[in-house]
Amino acid sequence: MTIFEAAAGLRAGTYSSVELTQQCLAKIDPNINAFITVLDQPALAEAAALDAELAAGIDRGPLHGIPIAHKDLFCTKGIRTTSGSMIFSHHVPDHDATVVDRLHRAGTVLLGKTGMHELAYGITSNNPHYGAVRNPNDLERIAGGSSGGSAAAVGAGMAFAAMGSDTGGSIRIPASFCGVVGLKPTYGRVSRFGALPLAFSLDHIGPLTRSVKDAAILLGLIAGHDPNDAFSSRRAVDAYLPPEDPSLKGLRVGFPDNYYLHNVDPEVADAVRAAFYRAESLGAQIVRVPIPDIDALNSVARVILLVEAAAALRPYHHRREEFGVDVLALLDQGRLISGIDYVDAQRLRGVMARKFALIWQQVDCLMTPATPTIAPKIGQTTIQIGTESADVRLATTRFMRGINALGIPALSIPCGHSHGLPIGLQILGPAFSEAIILRLGAALEAY
Amino acid sequence: MTDWSKTAEARDVELSEEGARVLENLEIALQPLVESLQIEVDPLNLLELP
């Protein structure tokens, strides 16, 4: 059941928010380990209060009474917020993150805080302090990361939606691996206030949901200027809800001439090609477009990430024994990159953004695979793609990392299965084109 | 090219062989691009003054 359907049922009296909350809580499976903190009794009390409001004619809108979860890096007043780390294991914020506050005011029920890769600095959610988050489709496989708990919770029906953060794929990777929808909006579209920073110029906040329409509903409520985030955009918030009519007439969809369909699992490539056929049959014009050097863009983004993360976590560098091995290694690497190299990476970022922007003169959006393979197994460090072996971290982030350096919106939606596991499709568009990529995503989802 | 192991030692930072390889590969990937950069006025535009 989607948020859209649940909202209709709540108003029709088919079920109550308490019943929806009970259903979600009953599905929380400790074997999946999607949650670090479950707020069962507070959630039920919140749901009962929201039911009473609705009965009294007070309707806060489409999220009224809908049970959701937040990645455990969003500050929640009076509720422990660990960021998946030992460093913050006793951190109880005295305020809510902006997105938490906005969703609370919109009438959501908070089920709990979801598991994640330590400090959002990784793509497996194999957390040394709180345990591995497991993929609900196959418990031996990773949920992806860093918002792994959010994706697993939504995928397993433990929550109608969950908030995540994305610095190099951390919403879209777990969405792809768990078979849910993940939206990374344009940089500055959604406030980051109250979310633990990893890399200030790469961090984005967005929802993970069961449907594209649900992602649009959430974006409409969390988007908009926030004076507490210096990079928050003042641009007016668009209408994101996709039209009921799935026609894509007039939409130019870019087919990548190079890069994105090379070195991918053949079944993933087939599923993505099939999505192009579906888009074309719905009236879209498919246009082949040359893609700039994404490997170079990824390298630029990695330099920026390594340095900014080392700076963001500088106050904690001396507490070495409290970090997991992989995160500590990345922090040490970041400490060694010179200021000159960082500034040059930022300069290259501008050059590459201008090259990539040329794509938008030819098309309205671009479709690529989200990840080159299905979810790897927990503990797996290399992955086989065709005849080649690749590092799991590098392969998994290959289509996503550089996108964060461009700041453009990106949507990951399920587009098929391989060996019974979900395949993800990534839809990209120019800055602030969320309405367009959501329209395309919704049309493909409904096909 | 930078000797990352020596840099790490000089700055008293722990760096594994794999970590040194990561930094070396990033340097190799970006060097030709950095050499192609043109001088720009305020390329970062960080202040975004109105």
Interface residues (C-beta under 8 A of the other chain):
Chain A: D295 A296 S299 V300 R302 V303 A329 D332 Q333 R335 L336 I337 D341 V343 D344 A345 Q346 R347 L348 G350 V351
Chain B: W4 T7 A8 R11 V13 E14 L15 S16 E18 G19 V22 L23 L26 E27 A29 L30 L33 V34 L37 E40 P43 L44 N45
